[in-house]
């Protein structure tokens, strides 16, 4: 039996969990705006701690907002956050 070793891409070493992130909501509850809304998000990184980052609200539900983050620590397009963690810019 062969055991393959796969080298992860360099970007993986930067990724951190966003500890104040919310679970992905059911798709039928999600609204997508015509244009993204500029926001400042409170992000709590697993290693780096709390930080305010500018991003874009790109989808939402009644209780959550998907914020696009352009940060190498974020493994995906962004994070679902509680509205209390956001302010419009």
DSSP file (Angstrom, degrees, kcal/mol; ACC not computed):
  #  RESIDUE AA STRUCTURE BP1 BP2  ACC     N-H-->O    O-->H-N    N-H-->O    O-->H-N    TCO  KAPPA ALPHA  PHI   PSI    X-CA   Y-CA   Z-CA
    1    1 A X              0   0    0      0, 0.0     2,-0.4     0, 0.0     0, 0.0   0.000 360.0 360.0 360.0 133.0    0.0    0.0    0.0
    2    2 A X        -     0   0    0      2,-0.0     2,-0.6     0, 0.0     0, 0.0  -0.745 360.0-155.6 -95.2 139.4    1.3    3.4   -1.0
    3    3 A X        -     0   0    0     -2,-0.4     2,-0.4     2,-0.0     0, 0.0  -0.964  15.3-151.8-111.8 116.1    1.0    6.5    1.3
    4    4 A X        -     0   0    0     -2,-0.6     2,-0.6     2,-0.0    -2,-0.0  -0.719   1.1-149.9 -91.7 134.4    1.1    9.6   -0.7
    5    5 A X        -     0   0    0     -2,-0.4     2,-0.5     2,-0.0    -2,-0.0  -0.913  12.1-164.0-102.9 121.4    2.5   12.8    0.8
    6    6 A X        -     0   0    0     -2,-0.6     2,-0.6     0, 0.0    -2,-0.0  -0.918  13.9-138.6-108.1 126.2    0.9   15.9   -0.6
    7    7 A X        -     0   0    0     -2,-0.5     3,-0.1     1,-0.0    -2,-0.0  -0.722  23.6-129.7 -82.3 121.9    2.5   19.2    0.1
    8    8 A X        -     0   0    0     -2,-0.6     5,-0.1     1,-0.1    -1,-0.0  -0.322  31.5 -93.3 -68.6 154.8   -0.1   21.9    0.9
    9    9 A X    >   -     0   0    0      1,-0.1     3,-1.7     3,-0.0     4,-0.4  -0.310  37.1-110.0 -64.0 153.9    0.0   25.2   -1.0
   10   10 A X  G >  S+     0   0    0      1,-0.3     3,-1.3     2,-0.2     4,-0.3   0.798 113.4  68.3 -56.0 -30.6    2.0   27.9    0.8
   11   11 A X  G >> S+     0   0    0      1,-0.3     3,-1.6     2,-0.2     4,-0.8   0.784  83.8  73.1 -62.7 -26.0   -1.2   29.9    1.5
   12   12 A X  G X4 S+     0   0    0     -3,-1.7     3,-0.6     1,-0.3    -1,-0.3   0.815  85.1  64.5 -59.7 -30.4   -2.3   27.2    4.0
   13   13 A X  G <4 S+     0   0    0     -3,-1.3    -1,-0.3    -4,-0.4    -2,-0.2   0.725 103.1  48.5 -68.8 -18.6    0.3   28.3    6.6
   14   14 A X  G <4 S+     0   0    0     -3,-1.6    -1,-0.2    -4,-0.3    -2,-0.2   0.707  84.9 112.6 -89.9 -22.2   -1.4   31.7    6.9
   15   15 A X    <<  +     0   0    0     -4,-0.8     2,-0.3    -3,-0.6    59,-0.2  -0.206  40.8 178.2 -62.2 138.6   -5.0   30.4    7.3
   16   16 A X        -     0   0    0     57,-2.7    59,-0.4    30,-0.0     2,-0.2  -0.982  32.1-107.4-136.0 148.7   -6.7   30.9   10.7
   17   17 A X        -     0   0    0     -2,-0.3    29,-2.2    57,-0.1     2,-0.8  -0.505  25.0-132.9 -70.0 142.6  -10.1   30.1   12.0
   18   18 A X  B >   -A   45   0A   0     27,-0.2     3,-1.7    -2,-0.2    27,-0.2  -0.882  20.0-164.3 -95.6 105.6  -12.5   33.1   12.4
   19   19 A X  T 3  S+     0   0    0     25,-2.6    -1,-0.1    -2,-0.8    26,-0.1   0.688  84.1  51.5 -74.3 -18.0  -13.8   32.3   15.9
   20   20 A X  T 3  S+     0   0    0     24,-0.6    62,-0.4    -3,-0.1    -1,-0.3   0.285  84.8 123.0 -97.4  11.1  -16.8   34.7   15.7
   21   21 A X    <   -     0   0    0     -3,-1.7     2,-0.2    23,-0.2    60,-0.2  -0.361  55.5-136.0 -67.7 151.9  -17.9   33.2   12.4
   22   22 A X        -     0   0    0     58,-3.2    58,-0.5     1,-0.1     3,-0.1  -0.691  27.6 -90.4-105.3 158.7  -21.4   31.8   12.1
   23   23 A X        -     0   0    0     -2,-0.2     2,-0.3     1,-0.1    -1,-0.1  -0.346  52.5 -93.2 -64.6 151.4  -22.5   28.6   10.5
   24   24 A X        -     0   0    0      1,-0.1    -1,-0.1    56,-0.0     3,-0.1  -0.509  49.1-130.4 -65.9 127.3  -23.4   28.8    6.8
   25   25 A X        -     0   0    0     -2,-0.3     2,-0.2     1,-0.1    -1,-0.1  -0.248  31.7 -78.0 -78.0 167.8  -27.2   29.4    6.6
   26   26 A X    >   -     0   0    0      1,-0.1     3,-2.0     3,-0.1     4,-0.3  -0.467  42.6-128.0 -62.6 131.8  -29.7   27.5    4.5
   27   27 A X  G >  S+     0   0    0      1,-0.3     3,-1.6     2,-0.2    -1,-0.1   0.795 104.1  64.6 -57.1 -33.8  -29.5   28.8    1.0
   28   28 A X  G 3  S+     0   0    0      1,-0.3    -1,-0.3     3,-0.0    -2,-0.1   0.679 100.6  53.1 -66.9 -15.4  -33.2   29.5    0.7
   29   29 A X  G <  S+     0   0    0     -3,-2.0     2,-0.3     2,-0.0    -1,-0.3   0.509  88.5 104.9 -93.0  -6.4  -32.9   32.1    3.4
   30   30 A X    <   -     0   0    0     -3,-1.6     2,-0.4    -4,-0.3    31,-0.2  -0.591  51.0-162.3 -88.8 135.1  -30.1   34.1    1.7
   31   31 A X  B     -B   60   0A   0     29,-3.1    29,-2.0    -2,-0.3     2,-0.5  -0.925   4.8-156.3-110.0 137.8  -30.5   37.4   -0.1
   32   32 A X        -     0   0    0     -2,-0.4    27,-0.2    27,-0.2    26,-0.1  -0.969  15.3-137.5-115.1 122.2  -27.9   38.7   -2.5
   33   33 A X        -     0   0    0     -2,-0.5     3,-0.1    25,-0.3     4,-0.0  -0.296  18.5-119.2 -73.9 161.6  -27.8   42.5   -3.1
   34   34 A X  S    S+     0   0    0      1,-0.2     2,-0.4     2,-0.0    -1,-0.1   0.887 102.8  18.6 -65.2 -38.4  -27.4   44.1   -6.5
   35   35 A X  S    S-     0   0    0      0, 0.0    -1,-0.2     0, 0.0    -2,-0.0  -0.991  93.2-105.1-132.3 142.6  -24.2   45.7   -5.3
   36   36 A X        -     0   0    0     -2,-0.4     2,-0.5    -3,-0.1    22,-0.2  -0.266  32.1-129.3 -61.9 151.9  -22.0   44.8   -2.3
   37   37 A X  E     - C   0  57A   0     20,-1.9    20,-3.3    -4,-0.0     2,-0.2  -0.915  19.2-122.2-107.1 125.5  -22.2   47.1    0.7
   38   38 A X  E     + C   0  56A   0     -2,-0.5    51,-2.2    18,-0.2     2,-0.3  -0.484  43.6 166.1 -68.8 131.2  -18.9   48.4    2.2
   39   39 A X  E     -DC  88  55A   0     16,-2.3    16,-2.8    49,-0.3     2,-0.5  -0.925  38.6-130.7-138.6 161.5  -18.6   47.4    5.8
   40   40 A X  E     -DC  87  54A   0     47,-3.0    47,-1.7    -2,-0.3     2,-0.4  -0.989  33.6-157.6-111.6 126.2  -16.0   47.3    8.6
   41   41 A X  E     -DC  86  53A   0     12,-3.5    12,-2.5    -2,-0.5     2,-0.8  -0.827  18.0-132.6-110.4 141.3  -16.2   43.9   10.3
   42   42 A X  E     - C   0  52A   0     43,-3.1     2,-0.4    -2,-0.4    10,-0.2  -0.840  33.5-173.7 -87.4 114.9  -15.0   42.8   13.8
   43   43 A X  E     - C   0  51A   0      8,-3.2     8,-2.5    -2,-0.8     2,-0.6  -0.924  16.8-158.9-113.3 134.6  -13.0   39.6   13.1
   44   44 A X  E     - C   0  50A   0     -2,-0.4   -25,-2.6     6,-0.2   -24,-0.6  -0.918  15.4-157.8-114.6 104.7  -11.7   37.4   15.9
   45   45 A X  E  >  -AC  18  49A   0      4,-2.6     4,-1.2    -2,-0.6   -27,-0.2  -0.525  21.6-126.4 -80.3 147.0   -8.8   35.3   14.6
   46   46 A X  T  4 S+     0   0    0    -29,-2.2    -1,-0.1    -2,-0.2   -28,-0.1   0.832 106.6  16.6 -61.6 -34.0   -7.9   32.0   16.3
   47   47 A X  T  4 S+     0   0    0    -30,-0.2    -1,-0.1     2,-0.1   -31,-0.0   0.819 130.4  43.4-106.2 -47.2   -4.2   33.1   16.6
   48   48 A X  T  4 S-     0   0    0      1,-0.2    -2,-0.1     3,-0.0     2,-0.1   0.605  94.8-146.3 -83.3 -12.2   -4.1   36.9   16.0
   49   49 A X  E  <  -C   45   0A   0     -4,-1.2    -4,-2.6     2,-0.0    -1,-0.2  -0.388  47.4  -2.6  83.5-160.2   -7.1   37.8   18.1
   50   50 A X  E     +C   44   0A   0     -6,-0.3     2,-0.3    -2,-0.1    -6,-0.2  -0.427  66.0 158.4 -77.9 140.9   -9.6   40.6   17.5
   51   51 A X  E     -C   43   0A   0     -8,-2.5    -8,-3.2    -2,-0.1     2,-0.5  -0.986  37.4-125.8-156.1 152.7   -9.3   43.0   14.6
   52   52 A X  E     +C   42   0A   0     -2,-0.3     2,-0.4   -10,-0.2   -10,-0.2  -0.933  33.8 179.5-104.8 127.0  -11.4   45.4   12.5
   53   53 A X  E     -C   41   0A   0    -12,-2.5   -12,-3.5    -2,-0.5     2,-0.3  -0.972  27.6-122.9-129.0 142.1  -11.2   44.8    8.8
   54   54 A X  E     +C   40   0A   0     -2,-0.4    16,-0.4   -14,-0.3   -14,-0.2  -0.631  48.4 140.9 -78.7 141.1  -12.8   46.5    5.8
   55   55 A X  E     -C   39   0A   0    -16,-2.8   -16,-2.3    -2,-0.3     2,-0.4  -0.816  46.3 -92.7-157.3-164.1  -14.8   44.2    3.6
   56   56 A X  E     -CE  38  68A   0     12,-1.4    12,-3.3    -2,-0.2     2,-0.7  -0.994  21.6-132.9-132.5 127.5  -18.0   43.9    1.6
   57   57 A X  E     +CE  37  67A   0    -20,-3.3   -20,-1.9    -2,-0.4    10,-0.2  -0.716  36.0 165.1 -75.7 114.9  -21.4   42.6    2.7
   58   58 A X  E     +     0   0A   0      8,-2.7   -25,-0.3    -2,-0.7     2,-0.3   0.575  59.5   7.5-113.6 -13.6  -22.2   40.3   -0.3
   59   59 A X  E     + E   0  66A   0      7,-1.0     7,-2.9   -27,-0.2    -1,-0.3  -0.971  65.3 177.1-158.5 158.4  -25.1   38.2    1.1
   60   60 A X  E     -BE  31  65A   0    -29,-2.0   -29,-3.1    -2,-0.3     5,-0.2  -0.996  17.8-158.7-160.1 165.0  -27.3   38.1    4.2
   61   61 A X        -     0   0    0      3,-2.8   -31,-0.1    -2,-0.3    -2,-0.0  -0.634  54.7 -82.7-124.7-172.2  -30.2   36.5    6.1
   62   62 A X  S    S+     0   0    0     -2,-0.2    21,-0.1     1,-0.2     3,-0.0   0.837 129.2  24.3 -63.1 -31.6  -32.2   38.0    8.8
   63   63 A X  S    S+     0   0    0      1,-0.1    20,-0.5    19,-0.1     2,-0.3   0.442 120.9  46.5-116.5  -3.0  -29.6   37.1   11.4
   64   64 A X        -     0   0    0     18,-0.2    -3,-2.8    19,-0.1     2,-0.4  -0.969  54.2-155.8-144.4 155.2  -26.3   36.8    9.5
   65   65 A X  E     -EF  60  81A   0     16,-2.5    16,-3.0    -2,-0.3     2,-0.7  -0.999  16.4-138.8-132.8 131.4  -24.2   38.6    6.9
   66   66 A X  E     -EF  59  80A   0     -7,-2.9    -8,-2.7    -2,-0.4    -7,-1.0  -0.816  24.0-163.8 -88.3 118.0  -21.6   37.1    4.6
   67   67 A X  E     -EF  57  79A   0     12,-2.8    12,-1.8    -2,-0.7     2,-0.4  -0.905  14.0-137.1-107.5 122.3  -18.6   39.5    4.5
   68   68 A X  E     -EF  56  78A   0    -12,-3.3   -12,-1.4    -2,-0.6     2,-0.4  -0.654  25.6-169.5 -75.5 126.9  -16.1   39.2    1.7
   69   69 A X        -     0   0    0      8,-2.2     2,-1.0    -2,-0.4   -14,-0.1  -0.974  20.4-156.4-121.7 131.0  -12.6   39.6    3.2
   70   70 A X        +     0   0    0     -2,-0.4     2,-0.4   -16,-0.4   -16,-0.1  -0.696  51.3 124.2-104.9  80.0   -9.4   40.0    1.2
   71   71 A X    >   -     0   0    0     -2,-1.0     3,-1.9     3,-0.1    -2,-0.1  -1.000  64.0-133.9-141.2 132.8   -7.0   38.7    3.8
   72   72 A X  T 3  S+     0   0    0     -2,-0.4   -58,-0.2     1,-0.3    -1,-0.1   0.687 104.9  64.0 -64.4 -16.4   -4.5   35.8    3.4
   73   73 A X  T 3  S+     0   0    0    -58,-0.1   -57,-2.7   -60,-0.0     2,-0.6   0.678  84.8  87.0 -78.4 -16.3   -5.6   34.4    6.8
   74   74 A X    <   -     0   0    0     -3,-1.9    -3,-0.1   -59,-0.2   -57,-0.1  -0.755  63.0-161.6 -90.0 120.5   -9.1   33.8    5.5
   75   75 A X  S    S+     0   0    0     -2,-0.6     2,-0.2   -59,-0.4    -1,-0.1   0.646  73.5  32.7 -77.4 -15.3   -9.4   30.4    3.8
   76   76 A X  S    S-     0   0    0      2,-0.2    -7,-0.1    -7,-0.0    -2,-0.1  -0.535 107.5 -75.2-125.7-168.6  -12.6   31.2    1.9
   77   77 A X  S    S-     0   0    0     -2,-0.2    -8,-2.2     1,-0.1     2,-0.3   0.796  97.1 -63.6 -62.8 -27.6  -14.2   34.2    0.3
   78   78 A X  E     -F   68   0A   0    -10,-0.3     2,-0.3    -8,-0.1   -10,-0.2  -0.921  60.6 -71.9 174.1-150.2  -15.1   35.5    3.7
   79   79 A X  E     -F   67   0A   0    -12,-1.8   -12,-2.8    -2,-0.3     2,-0.5  -0.994  26.2-121.4-143.1 145.7  -17.2   34.8    6.8
   80   80 A X  E     +F   66   0A   0    -58,-0.5   -58,-3.2    -2,-0.3     2,-0.3  -0.777  45.1 179.9 -81.3 125.8  -20.8   34.7    7.9
   81   81 A X  E     -F   65   0A   0    -16,-3.0   -16,-2.5    -2,-0.5     2,-0.2  -0.862  33.7-100.8-128.1 159.8  -21.0   37.1   10.9
   82   82 A X    >   -     0   0    0    -62,-0.4     3,-2.3    -2,-0.3   -18,-0.2  -0.561  37.1-118.8 -72.2 143.9  -23.6   38.4   13.3
   83   83 A X  G >  S+     0   0    0    -20,-0.5     3,-1.8     1,-0.3    -1,-0.1   0.804 112.7  67.8 -55.0 -30.0  -24.9   41.9   12.3
   84   84 A X  G 3  S+     0   0    0      1,-0.3    -1,-0.3     3,-0.0    -2,-0.0   0.706  92.9  60.5 -63.5 -18.7  -23.6   43.2   15.6
   85   85 A X  G <  S+     0   0    0     -3,-2.3   -43,-3.1   -65,-0.1     2,-0.3   0.298 100.0  72.9 -89.7   9.5  -20.0   42.5   14.3
   86   86 A X  E <   -D   41   0A   0     -3,-1.8     2,-0.3   -45,-0.2   -45,-0.2  -0.912  50.4-176.2-128.4 150.8  -20.5   45.0   11.4
   87   87 A X  E     -D   40   0A   0    -47,-1.7   -47,-3.0    -2,-0.3     2,-0.1  -0.989  32.8-115.9-137.4 138.6  -20.7   48.7   10.7
   88   88 A X  E      D   39   0A   0     -2,-0.3   -49,-0.3   -49,-0.2   -50,-0.0  -0.451 360.0 360.0 -67.9 145.2  -21.4   50.3    7.3
   89   89 A X              0   0    0    -51,-2.2   -50,-0.2    -2,-0.1    -1,-0.1   0.420 360.0 360.0 -93.8 360.0  -18.5   52.4    5.9
